[in-house]
Amino acid sequence: MNDGLLPTSTGDEGAAVGGEELSAADGGWYVDTRCTNCDVARQLAPELIREVAGRSEMIRQPRNRAEARRLHAAAFACPVRSIRHSAGPLDSALDPFPLALDDDVHLCGHNSPRTAGANSYLLRRPSGTMMMIDTPRWSSTLAARYEELGPVSDVLLTHRDHAAHGLRYAERFGARLWIHAGDLDAEPDADQVLRGTDPVEIGEGVTAHPFPGHTRGSVLYVADERYCFSGDSLYWSRTTADLEVAESVTWYSIAELGASLARSADRLHFEWLLPGHGDRKRLPAPEMSSRMKRLTDRVQRLQPRPIDFTAMRY
């Protein structure tokens, strides 16, 4: 198990650590001008790709096979396919997705430009079925690959921004499709509609927590008091090394987001934070709970501000 990233190096231990040393011919990686600054690549290969002037840039070439694997993960996750190699197209045999983050959670990869490059996940249930939380780009080939992990019973949408491929995956899987009524216009064909703000148990050990703020119909899905799939409501920030909300891109109401946190902070128990945007993080549940309460206090003091994507700092 890991903390939501492929194993990473510090950058100081020498080229051969973490796998076979690479030759100069294995260089040639670059980020092209299509980059949308979605942060996905920096989550998966943070020692190789950084934000420079509002977009991702290679800061060095991989030094060993482990780093090359992380770079391939970043490339196959990139929603606009802007991580490229001068030698030509990527080798599909090196596609690591779905990528295990824990015994019961896989990262789907293949993020979609129609969901602003959001991460999506597969959650294994005790019965052997899977739940998909938000969706990757649509592809029948990808759907077949995800089904190899087990039959998918439910597609859970966290909010309107991530709804683009929900119906296609639900129809392919024969799965129930969930969304909150506040965002129902984004997926009117959903057959499972959450309402109000009370938590609802929707499956084996899985509870939906309506969480208006980022959008009117935002939802957190918490499984087994272990995993919290937070959509765009909150995330782990590399900049502050803490839980944060995307204040500058809160579409509906920062005051409502503060109210959602206040209503839910005491009853949310989890170890893993698994967001759509921003970093994943695993912490002991008591520490995560303490950080949630401090986040609540901070957010309740925030004032509304104009939407500004350039102000977002992961």
HELIX and SHEET records of a PDB file:
HELIX    1   1 ALA A   24  ASP A   26  5                                   3    
HELIX    2   2 VAL A   40  LEU A   44  1                                   5    
HELIX    3   3 ARG A   65  ALA A   77  1                                  13    
HELIX    4   4 SER A   92  LEU A   94  5                                   3    
HELIX    5   5 PRO A  113  THR A  115  5                                   3    
HELIX    6   6 SER A  140  GLU A  147  1                                   8    
HELIX    7   7 ARG A  160  HIS A  162  5                                   3    
HELIX    8   8 GLY A  166  PHE A  173  1                                   8    
HELIX    9   9 ALA A  181  ALA A  186  5                                   6    
HELIX   10  10 GLU A  247  VAL A  249  5                                   3    
HELIX   11  11 ILE A  254  SER A  264  1                                  11    
HELIX   12  12 ALA A  285  GLN A  300  1                                  16    
HELIX   13  13 PHE A  309  ALA A  311  5                                   3    
SHEET    1   A 2 TRP A  29  VAL A  31  0                                        
SHEET    2   A 2 ILE A  83  HIS A  85 -1                                        
SHEET    1   B 2 ILE A  49  VAL A  52  0                                        
SHEET    2   B 2 ARG A  55  MET A  58 -1                                        
SHEET    1   C 7 LEU A  99  ALA A 100  0                                        
SHEET    2   C 7 VAL A 105  LEU A 107 -1                                        
SHEET    3   C 7 TYR A 121  ARG A 124 -1                                        
SHEET    4   C 7 MET A 130  ILE A 133 -1                                        
SHEET    5   C 7 VAL A 152  LEU A 156  1                                        
SHEET    6   C 7 ARG A 176  HIS A 180  1                                        
SHEET    7   C 7 GLN A 192  LEU A 194  1                                        
SHEET    1   D 6 VAL A 200  GLY A 203  0                                        
SHEET    2   D 6 VAL A 206  PRO A 210 -1                                        
SHEET    3   D 6 VAL A 219  ALA A 223 -1                                        
SHEET    4   D 6 TYR A 227  GLY A 231 -1                                        
SHEET    5   D 6 TRP A 272  PRO A 275  1                                        
SHEET    6   D 6 LYS A 281  ARG A 282 -1                                        
SHEET    1   E 2 TYR A 235  SER A 237  0                                        
SHEET    2   E 2 ASP A 242  GLU A 244 -1                                        
END                                                                             
